[in-house]
Amino acid sequence: MQKKIAIIGLGYVGLPLAVEFGKIFDTVGFDIAQWRIDELENGHDRTLEVDSENLKSASKLSFTCNLDDLKSCNYYIVTVPTPIDKNRRPDLTPLIKASESIGKVLSKDDIVIYESTVYPGATEEDCVPVLEKFSGLTFNKDFFCGYSPERINPGDKTHTVTKILKVTAGSTPEIATKVDDLYNTVITAGTHKAPSIKVAEAAKVIENSQRDVNIAFVNELAIIFNKLDIDTNAVLEAAGTKWNFLPFKPGLVGGHCIGVDPYYLTHKAQEVGYNPEIILAGRRLNDNMGIYVANQIIKLMIKKGQTIDSSRTLILGITFKENCPDIRNSRVIDVIEELQEFGTKIDVYDPWADSDEVKREYGIELINEINLKQYDSIILAVAHNEFKKIDMKKTDKQVLFDIKSFYDDSISDGRL
């Protein structure tokens, strides 16, 4: 049977994958947002993950908001987000809604592959029953499932989707091979076939949990070394001369992966009666780093004799990482909100972020240009390349706090 692939969700994960499959197979990119379909059909990707030339090179790729256009597909790949709610619990709503939609168009012998990050067991325990309910078909008899966790790194133009080794899995040994073969047609870095869907789900969720714990460790070191008046970066540079020292750096931990995925694992652990201490301790520490940074800035301002109430602060960057427009779960907002509690007036400048999206998500109006002289404190929050071009001359009265150790230490008053 000729493969026809549907990609459900056309964000940072789905679109690059759809483009690669669309160069080889008939592929339909589906998204519920009509504006997203319109801009992609016009050759523009606002996430900047796929340029116009690459988008046009996928000659077999089409886009739609119409579910009926997916009925002729036999592979469905789900790449919708899996966020957490305000209580930091997994929110499977997008995943369940996608499964409902697929169930309405699912046919006999079709394969549904999930790429969204979930806790171990979610595919078979949460998604499969929805597929069965809405399709009227029986799992592993009439239709099958696979899991291949996304490994997209937003803004990274070196480690793109085809160049990152892909973990694959299937609901039966035969389906596992089919899923693996499918991805091997586009993933030049190769694949790793896991023995089960649960193993693949677990592998994904621990990848970012491990990074989260390691960053929490160096964040704690930064707090300790600050109290000891030792430069954390100098310590890490010295320790990094050992061949097996892991090169993690302190900072704000946000985004749609590292700051979210550990909660999927801890949720499942607590569900089966185990309270994960190390993972949650790391999460608590990382979630509080914005408050710590804000308090360090206030202390530096007081030392310079500044009046805090109604002082003016410039924040450079609000995306969750450098050279990327993604603002999801940016922890820069924690710094902003804590400083506002002290009465400071905040301006935010970010040449990468979409101003309408920032306004909608955080209620913040981005400024279009900057004049350093009018601020009492300046905070480098995100290491965009454009910020290197700023002539960072400041008065002795001004405070510059460099969260990312972006500038030379000689010009900053504080950094992590």
Secondary structure, 3 states (H helix, E strand, C coil): CCCEEEEECCCCCHHHHHHHHCCCCEEEEECCCHHHHHHHHCCCCCCCCCCHHHHHHCCCEEEECCHHHHCCCCEEEECCCCCECCCCCECCHHHHHHHHHHHHHCCCCCEEEECCCCCCCHHHHHHHHHHHHHHCCCECCCEEEEECCCCCCCCCCCCCHHHCCEEEEECCHHHHHHHHHHHHCCCCCCEEECCCHHHHHHHHHHHHHHHHHHHHHHHHHHHHHHHCCCCHHHHHHHHCCCCCCCCCCCCCCCCCCCCCHHHHHHHHHHHCCCCCHHHHHHHHHHHCHHHHHHHHHHHHHHHCCCCCCCCEEEEECCCCCCCCCCCCCCCHHHHHHHHHHCCCEEEEECCCCCHHHHHHHHCCCECCCCCHHHCCEEEECCCCHHHHHCCCCCCCCCEEEECCCCCCHHHCCEEC
